[in-house]
Amino acid sequence: MFLANQYISSIHSHLKPDVTNLLLFAEKTSVDIQGIIDQANQNGFRVAGGIFPMVINEGEHHEAGCVVKYIDGDHNPHIVEGVGKGKLDFKLPPLKENDRSCLVFLDGLMINITRFLERLYEQYWNRVDYVGAGCGSLSLQQTPCVFDNTGIYQDAALIVLSTEEIQLGVKHGWQKIAGPFVANKTEGNKVYELNWQPAFEVYKEVVKAHAEVSFEDTDFFSISKGFPFGMYKEGKEDIVRDPIAVDEDGALVCVGNVSQNVSLNILCGNSQKLVESAFAAAMESMDGSTKDILIVDCISRVLYLEDSFDKELEAVKQAIQKSGGSFKSEGVLSIGEISSSKEGYLELYNKTIVISSFH
């Protein structure tokens, strides 16, 4: 369900008992989240969710408004505090016999995301399927952005366990133009050297050879949004890492960790390939038993595709129609996408579309 900005005041009339009311807000929504939490507590409703650059409803993306999803399950939502400050020795609620999936929403601009997901996977392994998203502001300035009945948090992660089975489609469509390069010097989400050379110099040389751009006269992200890294995975699409800035030491700052000595390709976008990947992800996620979907699409795909992004969302709607579904295409535009792979392992993606269908 999508609530436009002017209808946010009626959000409490849409809350349900005995489920987790998942509230996914676009960042320009006029809303008092703490007030919603307080009233939900007074009335005994479970609420959880996050704030995102934008939300998606029926082929359109919105800077204001809220997507509401009802998640079946026996657990209260669970906040893990202090992840971005290195507090990774946490315990999660034990799984119950009928738990089938785990929704993960976290501060997409904090450090330690990859390490958090590793710790999460160590506790639940492949006994559940995972889907989720990075929350935060398009300004790339950290603010409190995930919440549950206990409050709203920064540098934190939200876990929602569910009895619903999910089926996942994960695609990105970006194409290799150079590589592989060895990321021989990295630290967390920063890449200092590629092939034992300064990373920014190597990256800049490749991009300038492929496109007529000037890093001296143009904001870095305005260029890098079209030229992400791809971490090589044999037999699969690369896992994309989005370089968003160059720090004072010349390191390339990415959304998500880059492991030491991993093989990196430099990728480039093609509008048609990206739109086709959205259709493929939707078709992969759905079958005749699908009752609803959640789209997690990267905000940087909007920034790259610009006016063509509507074609990507329309491709998802076409896939729903082809599958025979009558549900709406709704979701979020995120800062990092989270999904388990077919092998069960939990991954953080960038510049990717993840579609989860609920059964």
N, C-alpha and C positions, 0 to 999 in steps of 0.2 A: 504494500500500500504506500502511495506517495501523498504526503501532505505538503501543499504549497505554503510558502512563508506566511501568507495571510491567515492560514488555518491552523497555525502551530498552537494557538491558544486553546484549541479544542483537543489537544493531544491526549489528555487524560480520559476523554470519552472513548478513545480507541484502545486503551490498555485492557488486557485480558488477565484473568486469574489463572494460576496453575501452569503458566508457561513463562519463559523469559521473553519479555518485550524488548526486542532489539531495535534501538533507535539510532539511525545513521544520519547525522546532520551534515549539511553543507555549511562551510565556515561562515558564510554571510547571512545565516539564518538569525532572525531576531528572536532569541529564545533565552530563557533563564533556566539553564540545565539544573542548577542546584535546586531551584524551585520545583522542577519536575521530579527530581529525586525525593525531595522532602514530602511532596504530596503522595508519591507512589508508596513511600514508607508508611505514611499515615493510613493508606488504604490497603496495604498488604500486597502490593504488586511487585513482582521482580522486574527491574529494568537494568539495561546495560547497553553500551554502545560507544560511539566515537564521533569525532568531528573530522571531516574530510574536506579537501579542496572543493569538490563538487559531488553531487549525487546524480544518478541516472534514473530516468523514468520514460519508458515507452519511446525510445529512439531520440530522446532529448537529454541534454545535460544541464544541470541547474546549479547556480552559485548559492542559492538559498532554497530551503525546504528540507524535508525529512523523509527517508524511506523507513517504513516500519515493517519488521518481520517478526513472526511468532515462532519461537523455537521450543519444541517439545523437549522435556528432560526433567530429571529428578533433582538436579543440583542447583544450588544458588550460583550465580556468576562469581568469578574469583579474580581479584586484582592481585598482580604480583608487582609490588612497589620496588623502586630503586634500581631497576634493571640498567638504566642508562648511567648509573653511578657505580656499577660494578657489583651490585648485590645479586649474585647468581646462585647462592646456596639456599634455594627455596624448595618448599614442599607443596605439592598440588593435591587436591582432593583425590582419593583413590577412585579408580573406575568401578562402576557398578556393572552387573552382568549384562544389562540391556543398553549400555552406552555404545553408540556407533560412530559418533563424529565429534570433532573438537573444532570450535570456531575460535580464531585467535586474532585479536585486534590490539595493536601496540603503537606506541609513539614512534612514528616512522622516521623521525629526525634524531633519535637518540643513538648512541654508540652501543655496542654489545648485542645487536639484534641477532646476529648469526649465532653467537654463543648462547643466547637465551633459547633459541629454537633447538639447538643441540641438547640443552638441558631438558627442555620440554619433551623432546623425543625420547631421551633416556628414561623418562618416567612413564610414558604411555606407549612407547614403541609403535608398532604397526597394528595395535589392537583397535585403533580408531583411524578414520580418515580425517585429514586436516584441511581447513581452508581459512583464509583470513586476509588482513590488509593492514598496511601502515597508515595511521592517522596523522593529521597535522595540517599545517597551513601552507598554501601555495607561496607565501612569502619566504618560506624556508626558515622562519623564526620559530623556535620551540615555544609552545604554550601547552597548558593542560588540555588533553585531547581524548582521553579514554575515561569511561566512568561506569560505575555500577551503583547499587543502593548505598554504598558507603561513602561515595564522593567522586570527584573528578580529579584526574592525576596526569602528571607529566613524568617522563622517564619511566614509564610503567607499561604493563601488558595486561590485557583482559582475556580470560579463558572462559568460554561457555561450552559446557559439555551437553550433548544432545543424544536422544534416543533415535533420531532420524538418520537413515542411511543417506549418504551423498555419493554422487558420481561426478567426476571432475574432468574438465577439458582445459588444457593449458597450452597456449601457443603464443608466438610473438611475431614471426614473419620477417625479422631483420636479417640482412644478408652480409656475409663476410666480404671485406675488401682488402684486408691485410692481416698477416699473422701466420702461424702463432708466434707470440712473443712470450718469453719467460718473465713473469713478474717476480724478479729475483730479490726485490726489496720491498716489502709491504709492512704495514702496521695497522691492524684493524681494518678500517674502511679507507685507508690511504695507500696509494701506489706511488712509491718513490723512484723505482727504477724498472725499466723494461729492457731485457737483454743487456743488463749492466750499464745502461745509459740513462740519463735523467728522463723520467717517464713523460713529463710534459713536452720535452723536445722531440721525443720519438712520436708521440701522439700528434703533435702539431705538424710535423713533417708529413705524416701519412694523410692527415685531413687536408692539408693545403695542396697536396698532390692530386687529391680527388675532387676538390671543390675550390672555387675561387673565393676564398674567405681571408679575412685579416684578423688574427687574434689580437693585434695591437689596437685596432679601432672598434672592436666589437666585444660585447659582454661574452664571457666564456660560455655560459650556459646557452646563450642564443645559438652558438655553434654546436656545442657538445650534445644538445638534445637530438641531433640527427646522426651522431656518430658514437654510439655506446660501445662498451667492451662486451665481449662474449667469452665466458669461461667454457672452455672446450669440454664437451661430453660426448664420448664415442657413441655413434649411432643415434644421437638425439640432437635436437636444437641446442645451441649454446644456452647457458644460463646467463642472462644479460645483467650487467652491472652498469649503472648510470653514473658517469662522472659529472658532477654538478658544480665543481669549483676547483681552483688551484690555490693551495694555501701558501703561507709566507715562505715555506721551505721548498716550494716548487712541486709538492706532491699533488697528485690528482685525488680529490676527495670524492668517494663514491657513496651511493645509497646502498649500504650493506658491505660486509667484510669481503676482502679479497685475500685468499690464502697465499702464504709464501710459496713461491716457485710454481704456482698454477700457470697453465698455458692460457694466454689471452689472445683472442682475435679482436680486431677493430671492425665494427659492423656499420652498415649504412641502411637507411630506410628507403622503401619503395611503397608509395601509397597503396597501390593495388595489392601488393603482397601482405601488407598489414591488415587491410580489409578482409582479404581471403582468410587470414589466420583467425580473425574473429569468428567468421562463419564456421571454420573447422573446429574451433574450440567449443562452440555452442553445440554443434552436431555430435561431437565426441562425448559431451556431458549428458545428453538427453536420450531417453527412450520412452516407451509407451507408458511407463509407470511414473514419470516425472509429474510432480504436483506443483512445483514452484522452482524458481532459480534465483541465484544471487550472482550478479556480475561484479567482479573486482577487476577494474581496468586502470591501467597506469595513467596518471595525470599527464605525464610527459608524452604520451601518445596523442593527447589532445593538442599539446603545444607544438608537436611536430606536424600532425595532419591538418591542423587548423580547420578550415571550412569542410575538408573532406572527412572529418571525424564523424559527421552525421551518417556517412556511408557505412562506417564501422558498426555503429549502433543499429542501423537499418539491417545490416547483414545478420545480426543476432536475432532481430525480429523475424527475418525470413527463415532462419533456422528453426525458430519456435513453430512457425506456421507449417514448415515442412515436416516437423516431427509430430504434428497433430495436436500440439499443446494449446490450451486456452488461457494460460497464465500470462502475467505481464513481465516485460523485461525491465528489471529494476536492479539497482546496485550502487556502487560508489566508484569515484575516481580517486585513486589511492597514491600514497607515497611508499611504494613497495608492495608486492603481492606475495601471498603465502599459500602454499599448497603442498600436499604430499604427492609424490610421484607414483607411477604404477608399481614401483618396487616397494612403496610404502614410506620411503624416506622423506623427511620434511625439508623443504627448500624455501629460500627467500628469492624472489624474482624482481627484476626491474623491467620496465617498458613492455610488460607482458599482459595478456588478458587471461584471467582465470574465471571460468564459469562453473559454478557448483549447482547441480540439480538435486533437489530434495525428493525423497521417495517415501 
